[in-house]
Amino acid sequence: MIVKNLCSSFAAALRGLKFTFQNERSFRLQILAAIFVIILTIIFPLKVSEVILIILLIAAVLTIELFNTALEYFADLLKPRLHHYVLVVKDVMAAAVLTTSLGALIIGLIIFLPHFIELAK
């Protein structure tokens, strides 16, 4: 019973990932960026703490985007009786994605820029 529930939950999660990947261009771009960062992580000699931070940041950005997508689809259910706060919630979630992504970008630059500078010498 526990294994069946676990498999069912895992299957639902995979359906959610597949749906988001197929329907959200921003999620596909974030996956592409994550792959690029993972390749850089493999190429450059990074500290274990930097690798852990990069993995956490990738997970954070993708998770926030998944929350944003779920909330947008839920809000779209309310469109016939759309309250102006629904638009505020959608904007705030978009801001959450933006701030998480910008934070990840800045930390990524702090980690990788010295390696690119060294490579350019």
N, C-alpha and C positions, 0 to 999 in steps of 0.2 A: 504493500500500500504506500509506504513512504517513498519507495523508488519510483512508483508510478506517478505520484504527486510531483516528485522532483523532476522527472522527465517531462511531465506536462508543463511545469513552470518554465523549464529550460526551452521547450518548444515555443511557448508563448513569447519568451524573450527574443528568441531568434526570429519569430514572425515580426515582432516590433522593429528589430534591427533591419530586417529585409524591407519592410514597408517604408521605413524612414530613408533608407539608402535609395530605394527606387523613386521616392516621391519628393525628396528634399535636396535640392541642388547644394545648399550650404553644407549639409551633412556630408555629401560626397566630396566637396572641396576640403572639408575638415579631415576626412579620412585620407585624402591625398596628401595633405600637409602632414598628417601623422605618419604616413609611410615614409615621406621624405625625411622627417625628423628621426625616425627609427633607423633609416639608412645612415644618416649622419652619426647617430649614436654607435652604430657598428663600426663605422670608418674611423672615427676619432677616439683616441684613448681617454675615456672619461672616468672620473671617480665613481665609485659605486653610489655615493649619495647623489651625484648628478643624474645618473641613470634612473635612480628611484624617483627623483623629482620630475624628470621628463615623463616617466610612465604615469605618475600621478597627475601631471598637467594634461597629458593627452586624455586620460580618463575623465578628468574634470570638464574639459571643453566638450567632449563628446556627450557626457552625461547631461550637462546643461542644455546642449542642443536637443537632446532627446526630450527633456522636460519641456523645453520651448515648443517643440513640435506637438507633443501630446496636448499641451495647454491650448495651442492655437486651434487644433482640430476640435477640442472640446468647446472652445469659445465659438467656433463656427457653427456648432449645433444650436447655439443661442441666437444666431443672426436674425431670425424673424422678430425676435423681441429683444434686440440688442440694446443693452444698457451701455451708457458711455463709459462706465468703469471697465467693461470688457476690453475696450480699446486701450485703456490705461494699463491693464494687466498684460496685454500683448506687448505693449511698448516696453514695460518694465522687464518682461522676460527677454525681449530682444536686447535690452541694455545689459542684462545679466550675461547673455552670450557674448556680447561685445567686450565687456570688462574682463571676463574670464579669458577670452581669446587674446586681448591686448596684454594682459598679465603674463600669459603663457609665452607670447611673442617676446616680450621684454626679457623674461627669464631665459628664454632660448637664446636670445642675442648675447646675454651676459655669459652663458655657458659656451656657446659656439664661436663667438667673435674672436676670442684669443687664438683658437685653433685655425681659423681662416687667416688671421694675420700672420701666424707662424708659417702657414702653408705658402703665403705670398712672398715670404722672405727669400 
